[in-house]
Structure formats: structure tokens, C-alpha cells
Amino acid sequence: MPHLNQGYTYSNRIGANFEGFTVLDFYTQRYPLATQSEWETRILDGLILLNDQPTTPDTSIQRDQTLTYNRPPWEEQDAPQNWTVLFEDEHMVAINKPSGLQVLPGGLFLDNTLLALVRKTYPDIAPIHRLGRGTSGIVICARTDFARSRMTNALRAGHFKKIYRTRVTGTDLLDEFEINTPIGRIPYFKIDTLFAATPNGKPSETRCRTLHRDTTTNQSLVYVHIITGRPHQIRIHLAAAGYPLVNDPLYTFGGGPRTIKPGERLPLPGDTGYHLHAHQITFPHPESDETLTLTADLPDILKTPTE
């Protein structure tokens, strides 16, 4: 059931791009999901501090100052909490995350996140990478600063091989294909920008293999190996290739957001409904450099008829 959490403090160190802005303009432009009136009320109610001191909406901010928003407790939506451990030792833990559970605090979720739930058992844990809220499967977490540093460096160096399984719309896919559509930010209504397919984006690479085609449903199961790790890369790339994920509420043909009808709720990146699973990951152990390969069992909807 929904429950009231303890609230959360969000901190922002001011960069050069916001120097000279007012406190109100900073929050209105940086976090446009709330209205200008809502941010003004929060400032006047003393929920926002500048360098730990009360401030006003029209106070000018300077580079390297710190703004903090002390968000009061709010009622969180329910979320799945049935995470399981795939592997653990003194350096790391590999978690099998359910679809619908957000990894890190943000937006509507604080207590109902993988980080908060897992820290009840492993207090010092730190995820090395993220999965989308609607994505299930393997999340690798460090238990020490040493392990976190080693695995983060290995991830950045491309030493993590991540394999996914997904269900897409369409059956005319090649047996094997590669997608190289650039991914970057585009303007997007209330959240300011959205990651999507765009010619001005960063180079991105996804390798796919078609595992099963079902002409009755016009759906296919696809093995996905991501070479780069852009936000929402699989959803964007397969949509850009003409095969959007089944029931993806946001990304559609072309790799951008779908058009909404008048009065329809704006779809957001954290919305769920699609079928995407982080099935297997291979990486060097942070202490021994031994190659580890971990696998999370597939949901039934992502299995081929012979599996």
C-alpha cells in the first residue's frame, strides 16, 4: 500500500550556466515539472535554502553557491519489492531487480527504490549502473569504495558485456542487425529535455539477434548486446529501427516520443509496461580480475517456445 516516507533533501551546486539567475528562475528552469507558482511557495515557506540560509525568490545566485530543497514527506506509490541476490562476496553483490522498482531515489520514489530496500541488508552498498524502472534483471553493486572504483573504471573502459532480452513489435527483422543511431537530448515539454534519437546525439551502438518471430501477434523476441550505454538506449534504438518495444508508453517509430492526444497524460521515461530484461552480464571481478558471468532467469513472456 502507499505509505508516507521521511522526506528528502536535494542539493544543487550552482554552475556557470546558472550564475546570475534568481533562485526562482533556477528551480523553474531546472525542474519544470513543478510550476513557477509551486516553486515560489516552497521558497517562501522556507523549504529552500541558499548556502544553508533562508532565501527569497528574487535573490541572485552565484557560481559555487549551494541550493538545497528540503522536500517534506510525501506518499509514495507502491512498487515491487521482491529483489533477490544472484551473487555476493565481501566486495560486491549482484541483484535481480523486478520490473517496476526504481533503482535510485528520485521523482515519486524514495523508500520504494532498490537502493533503499537493499541497504536494509547491505548498508554501504552502491549500484555501479542503473536499469530503467520498467526493466528487470541484473544490477551490479559495490560493497566497498575499492570495489566501486574498480568496477566503475571497468564499466567506463567497456569491460562489462551486457546482454538483454526484449519483445518488440514487428516480425520482418533480420536474423542479425546492428543499430548505430546517435542518441542525445531533445526538447520535451515539462521535463525540459528527453533522451531520444537525434542526429546531434552521441555515437551509440546496439547489436541484435532475432530469436523468435510470432506472426499471429506481430511480435518478436530479440537478443540485445549494448556496446555503448546511453540512457534508454535499447528502447530508443529498436524504435528507431522500426521495432519499438511492445507496450512502450513513450518511445515509438523513429526513436522519439509518441504523439499524445488532447487531455492525455504526458508519458515519461520512468513509465512502465514494456518488456525488457537484463539477462546476462560478464565483467572482471573487482579484486581478482577473474571474469564473472552472471545470469538472471528470464520472465516467461521473454522466453522462446523452446525455453
N, C-alpha and C positions, 0 to 999 in steps of 0.2 A: 504494500500500500504506500501511497505518497507519504513523505514524512518531512518534518521541519529540520533543516540542518543548522549548523552553528554560525553560518555566515562566513565571509571570506574577504581578505584584503588584497586588492590588486594594486601593484606598483608600476609606475612608468617613469623611467629616467628620460628627461627631455633631450632630444637630439637637435641638431642644427636645423632640420626641416620644420620644426615647430617653434623655433625661437621667435619671440615677439608676439605669438598668439596669446589670446586671453585664455584663462582656464576653461571658460565655457566653450570657446571655439575649439580648443583641443579635444575635449570629450565629444563634442557634437560631430567633429570630422573624423576622429579616430575610432569612435564607437557609435556609428549611426543607427544601430538597431533601436536605441532609445532616442526619443525626440529631444529637441533643444529644451523644451519646457521641463521634461523629466530630469535632464542633467542640471538645469538651473535650480530646480527644487532640491536636488541632492546636495549641491554646493551650499545653498542657503541653510539647509538642515545640518550642516557640519559633518557630512559623511565624507567629504573630500578635503584632504589636507595638502598644503604645499610646503615641502621641507618640514613636515610634522607640525605645521601651524595652520590654524583656520585661515581660509582664503575667501575671496569673493568671485563672482562670475566674470567680472571685467578686469581682474588682476592679470598683468602681463607676465608671461613665463619666460625664463631664460634657459639657455643650454646648460645641461648637467644638474638642473634642479630636479627634484623628485615629487611627483604627484602620487597620492595614494587614495584609493576609493575603498572605504570600509563598508562593503556591501552587507546589509543586515541579513539575518537568517531568512531563507525562503523555502517554500515547499517544493521538494524535488519530485519529479516523476519517478515512477517505479522503473526498474531496469533489471535484466537477468543478473544473477549473482553466482551462477554455477560454474565458476572457473576451476580448472584442475591443473595439477603440476605434471609436466611431461618429463622434466629432468631437473635435478638440483644437486649442487655441491656447495662448498664454502665460498665459491666465487660468483656463482650465478644461479638463476632459476629460469626455466622455460615454462611459460604459462600457455594453456589452451583457453583462449578467450571466447565467450559466446557472442553471437551476433546481438546487437542492441545494447552492449555495455561499452561506454566511452572509456578510453584509456586514461586520459589526464583530466583534471578539473578544468571546467570552462563552460560558459554558456549556462545551460539549465542544470548542470550536474556538478556536484562536489563530493558528496558521500557515496553516491551511486556511480563510482568510477572504478576501473580496475586497480588504479594506484591505491586508492583509499582502502579497498577491500583486501588487497594482497598485503598491504602494510600492517594489517592486524596480525598477520602471521610472520611477515618478514619486515620489520620496522624500517630498515635502512635501504630498502630496495629502490632501484631506479631503472625504468624502462630504457632500453637502448634505441628503440624505434617505436613507431606508432602504427596502429591499424585504424581504419575508419570505424565509426561506431557500428555501422551495419556489417562490417567484415568480421568473420570469425577466424579462429586459428592461432598460430604461434606468435607470442610476444616474448622476446628475449630480455631479461632483466639482470642488472648487475647488483651484487651484494656488497661490493667494496669499491672505494674510489679507484683502486688499481685496476680492477676488472672493468669498471666503467670507462676508464681512459683507454685501455687496450682494445675493448670491443668497439668503442666509438671510432677510434682510429682505423680499425679493420673495416668497419662499415663504410667509412668515407673513402677508403682505398679500394673499395669494390670487392672485398674478400668474403662478403656474405652473398650466397646464392639463394634467392628466394623464389619458391615455386608456389603458384596459386592455382586454384580450380574455380571456374565460374560458369554460369549459364547465361547464354546470350540469345538475342532474337536473330533469326535467320538460319538458313541451312546451306547457303551457297558459298561457305567459307572454303578456302584452300586447305589442303591437309596440313601444310605448314606455311606460316607467313610471319612477316616482321612489320612492325609499325614504328615509324620514326617521326611522327607529327610533333612539332615543338609545343611545349606546354608553358603557359605563363598566366599572368593576371589580366583579367578584363574587367571593365566596369560592371557592377551588378547591384543595382537598386540599393536596398537598405544596408547591406553588409559592405558597401563600398566597392570591393573587388571580389572576383571569383577566379579560381584556377580553372583553365579551360584550354582547348586547342586554339592556338593563335600563331600566326607567322612570326610574331615578335617574341615568342617564348624561348625557353631554354631547350637545347637538344635533348631528346628523350628517346629511349629505345625499349621496345617490348617485343619478345619473341613468343609466338603462339603455335600450338598444335591442336588441331581439331580431334577430339576423342570420340564423339558420338553426335550424329545428326538425327533429329526426330521430325520428320516432315509433317506428322499429324499436328504437332503443336507449333511448328515453325521455330524450334529452339535447338540449340546445340550446346554441348559441353566442351569447354576449351581449357587446355593446359596452358598456363601463362608463366613465363620466366621474365621477370623485370630486370633489365640491365641497369637502368637509372632508377632513381627513387623519387620522382616528382609527386607532389600531393595529388591524390585521386587518379594516379597515372593509368591504372587498368581501366577504370570506368571511362575516363576521357579517351584513351587510345582506342578501345574497342568501339566506342560510339563514333569516333572519328573515322574508323574503318568501315562504318556502316552496320555494326553489330552491337548496339547498346545492350547493356546488361538487362536481363528480364526484370521488370518492375523497378528499375532505377527511377526514382522520383525526380531526379534533377537532370542528368546528362542524357542527351538524345543524339540523333543522327547529326554528324558533323563535329561532335566533341564539345558542344556548348550546351547551355541550359535550355530546357524546353520552354516554349511559349505558354504562358498561363492565361486562362480565361478570366474575364472580369469577375471580381469577387472571390477568385480562387486564392488560397493561401500560397505565399511565395515559397517555393521549395528551396531548402538549404542543404549545404554539403553534408551535414550530420544526419539528415533524414535517412531512414532505413527502408527495407523492402526488397532490395536486390539480393542476389546470391553470390557471394564471393568469400573464399576460404583460403587462408594462408596455410597451405597443406604441408610444405616441407621447407626446411632451411638448413643450409650447410655453411659452417663457419669455423674459424680456428678458436680453440679453447683459450681463454684469456691468460691462463697461467702456463699451460704446457704447449700451446700451439698445435696440439693434436686436432685433427679435423673431426668435427662432430656433425652428424646428420640427424636431425630430429624431425619426426612426422606427427601430425595431428590428424586423427581419423576424420574421414570425410562425412559431412552431413548426407543423409540419404538422397536428398534432392540433387546432389552433385556427383552421385555415383553413376557410372555407366551400367547398362543392363547386366553385364557380366561381373560386376564388382559386388 
